[in-house]
Amino acid sequence: MDWPKLTNPEDIPSPGLLIDPDRVSRNIDRMISAVGTDGIDRLRPHVKSHKMIEVMRLQMDRGINKFKAATIAELEMVAEAGAKDVLMAYQPVGPNIKRLAGLIDRFPETSFAALTDDMASARAIADQLGNGSNPFRLFIDIDCGMHRTGIAIGKEMNSLRQWIEAQQGVVFSGLHAYDGHLHQPSLETRKKEVGAIKTALENYTAANPVPEVIVSGSPTFGLWASTTGWQCSPGTTLLWDIGYADSFPDLEFEIAACLLTRVISKPGDTSICIDLGHKAIAAENPLNLRVSLQGIADATALSQSEEHLVLKTSQAGQLFPGNTILGFPRHICPTVALHAGATVIRNGTATGEHWRVSARDRLWHSPPE
């Protein structure tokens, strides 16, 4: 939590999301350094953490032109930015297939792809998106241990691959393996777990060559980047957060986004109430693990509601309604999605610039007719 003291907090409404482009830029440089400047084509960052076109453009200015996205709105944002290649991080189902078809028509300069792990879903995608002259790209999603989506390497996966390869309107583009279950603080433990997944993928691809392999979450990014030539798709590395900073000290990324909050009441001699409720910060973690407050190390959360967070602290006597505090979310990705925009901070000063969190709405633009 080494953010400098803000020079003009009075100009920033609270609760407010803050972003420091210089810190974002340095994180991008670290990502590029991990794969090497001659390997920049291996980077396929996930946009779900920031959902901002300006953050995408900072990456594109460095030569990154492949991205991963979780929602139709995120895919649309990537295409709006002019990126060349975007992968949908799960298989589209229901009306989202039609919506994806609309994006393909609207943005012919962007190459779209999606994951699949199921024959029926692959058929639906092929039926609605298949194009013999411009085949839609499909990656098979491998379940490498998270047990959330994907299919195990084996007979069923081979059948799915063979079916895709036999179609005219879709093309088998490779494998995708997301290791989001690997959050062990021990670097050695993460290395061991990554090594097991890597061996399984290498064994398969040695016998069954594939066009592309996409791997890695943020905690394992450096391991995949340094030991393979495969594409890597970290997301949180762009903004970082206090949760990852505490858990993975071996990853030297900077916290590039935080929250400005204000004291709004003093319900007791040893307590304060700030305007950092459920609607301003992700509430998925236990109450005392949702935010760290700069300069108030002993703050203990007593309760949180939609717009309020009540805290006990020995510093309550020095804090009064209107005082500003910087809050560092434990999980930045869902926190960003709670805010319509971010105030840009440069050299500790709010500049008056605001970056829209463009893809926070699942229906950013109207769906196709």
ABEGO torsion letter per residue (X at the ends): XABBBBABAAABBOBBBBBBAAAAAAAAAAAAAAAEAAAAAABBBBAAAAGBAAAAAAAAAAGBABBBBABAAAAAAAAAAGBABBBBABBBBEAAAAAAAAAAAABAABBBBBBBABAAAAAAAAAAABBAABBBBBBBBBBAGAGABEBBBEAAAAAAAAAAAABAABBBAEBBBBBAABABABAAAAAAAAAAAAAAAAAAAAABBBABBBBEBAAAAAAAAAABABBBBBAAAAAEBAAAAAABAABBBBBABBBBBBBABBABAABBBBBBBAAABBAABBAAAABBBBGBAABBBABBBAABBBBBBAAAAABBBGBBBBBBBABAAAAAAABABBBBBBGGBBAGBBBBBAAABABABBBBX
